[in-house]
Amino acid sequence: MRKFITYIIVLVSILVGSMYLLDSIYSWVYQNGAYRNKVMWMHDLKNEDLDYVVFGSSRANNYVIPNIIYEKTGKRGLNLAIQASGPLEIKVAVKEYLKHNTANRIFIQVDHSYSKEKPDRTGQLSWIPYIVDDDVYESFEPYGSEYKLFKYLPFYRYQVFDARLGYRNVLLSSLNKGLDYSESKGYTESIGNLQKDKPYRFLLEDKSNSHFIEINEICRLNNIEVVYFTSPIYKAEGNLEIISNHLSNYYNFSNILHERNLFSNADHVNKKGAMLFTEVFVNSFFTCQSYKE
Amino acid sequence: MAASYVFYGWWDWRFLSLLLFSSIVDYTIGLQMDKTSNLKSRKLLLFLSLFVNLGLLGFFKYYNFFIDNFTTAFTFFGGTIQPNSLSIILPVGISFYTFQTLSYTIDIYRQKLEPTRDFIGFAAFVAFFPQLVAGPIERATNLLPQFFKKREFNKDEAIIGVKQIIWGLFKKIVIADNCAQFANEIFANHTSFSSATLILGVIYFSFQIYCDFSGYSDIAIGTARLFNFKLMVNFRYPYFSRDIAEFWRRWHISLTTWFRDYVYIPLGGSRVTRTKQIRNVFIVFIVSGFWHGANWTFIVWGAINALFFIPLLLSNKNRINTDTIAANRIFPTFIEIVSLFSTYCIALFGWVFFRATSIKTAFEYIGGIFKGDFSIEMLRLERFSFELLPLILILLGIEWFSRNSEFPLCSAKPNYIKVGAVIIMILVFGSFSIAQDFIYFQF
């Protein structure tokens, strides 16, 4: 029996040792490998002093083209919106960016996830490798005990999200098969043609969101202006207007584009739509006629 | 027995009554059979056991199938009938423990086994938790006596057991669950894919079903070994078979030998006329297919295997490959490679029916394979890429060099490096985010 127990102890040691080793390797790749997502890119941004930065979900990521804004206004900025991000993930992104960089103005896209306080199951994924950072951990930790395991149990987070953060991603990143965000300044095109044109119905709760309150406070302390906006939807219905009850500097663009050929699906524009929206964006926020600079 | 009942009750405690009822019936029938030497009475008791066990199985597993088919047939001939389908939960493992208890009463009837008077031991045999829900289907002659021996810890068996559990986990988590994601996608959207993708889909399914089921068997046998119980081997590298007869000697051995001993041989086996031999083979394969589930696809799957088996039987070539392939060589000969490949292709053909949701879907799938569109565009998409094939090749490589042993890590030596490598492969390549149930739990 003693020999068997020794055998089990050795196997458990191999298991734990392997988990530590693999965690170190994966984490190193996520810190140093080719960018597989925007958070990896954001981690490498240092000493940027920009005119503006855009945060939000794919509904900001696919909409605002920084290169067009630069051509038209000379304003330097980045689109740091990440797919499926909710208010919590946006707050984490804002905090992460401001750790080593600054900006004069921050634009935040808000819509159906406005009322959401909890992490988004998909939106949080890009942040999971960095949950060992205290700042990131503090933001997620109140929302479930699993975040404790992600931080303290080595390799566990890579196993739980193996399809998105596992060996495939790590291998591609270490083979330098990354995504180049520097040229597009973070904008990503949404490809496809609008098929279903059912109205998108918003059902938001009439209450403030703690994450946006915190973002406002962070920006106030850093002397940064925050602008909230809702980007266009093919057919928007519902109670979007309640956002303006809680966010002072809010602009609703949800109903400004109506042509089918500008959309890749009901709530995302294609490249053509993004170019048109960026024009509107420039006219609304970067020209003297429509916006006080 | 208590541990096994807690284990089963964890799934649904209500069905413990069914397990207990089956145990009481067969225990009692076993004792009654022993009391009488009258053949007629013994036969009556055997029929009672068959009626109760197969009746329960038939009700829970096949009631809706028969009602639906009866309704379809009745409507076809112009009649009208109100179908009365019931919403029945299939008790996990019912097909497995039913056959296990039946082996007990049949063996007593044949006077191959003495009935036990120890009800606790018998109930523990019926409900033995490692193999209760998905086999191997044990014989009373092998497993029951082990419950009456003094339990002694056996270090060597326990170490082998741990290694077998780890190997089973590798097959399930690394190969089966990863293959499942791809196979499910391809089978669900088969009409939109090229022939190449459809071939890849059925290859993935062939390894999913093999590694899912044999992985479970390894975990079950390994767990039993920790308690110094020896369960029967259920898989012997079936994809290294040179003909379909050999394949069936290596695939789900506990079920195929059960059908051989309790159905095929009582029907006369091979010692009857050619016509009856063919009938017997068809009966065994079709019943075996039907055992898997209440769907025509399983019946056709059984019939297809019978069709490929019969030519071997008629030409007396069904037992020419009883040894291990390339037994004293590292590599197989060209002829052996051709035999392996053709047997694998036959198995693949059958798996399409096994996996498809209906006969129509299976024919559509096969039609898709033969439409001759071998473009690789679809394969370039991330979810249908070739990335799993290297893992499958690693599995086959490991199995090839272990084909003379029960499973690849089967020795009482610690093998820390090999076991460590398997553990790392499970951690790195395992599919943890999309957990898949064991396929055979539904049977």
Interface residues (C-beta under 8 A of the other chain):
Chain A: M1 K3 F4 Y7 I8 V10 L11 I14 L15 S18 M19 L22 F155 Q159 V160 F161 D162 A163 R164 G166 Y167 R168
Chain B: F153 K155 A158 I159 V162 E387 P414 Y416 V419 G420 I423 I424 L427 V428 F429 G430 S431 F432 S433 I434
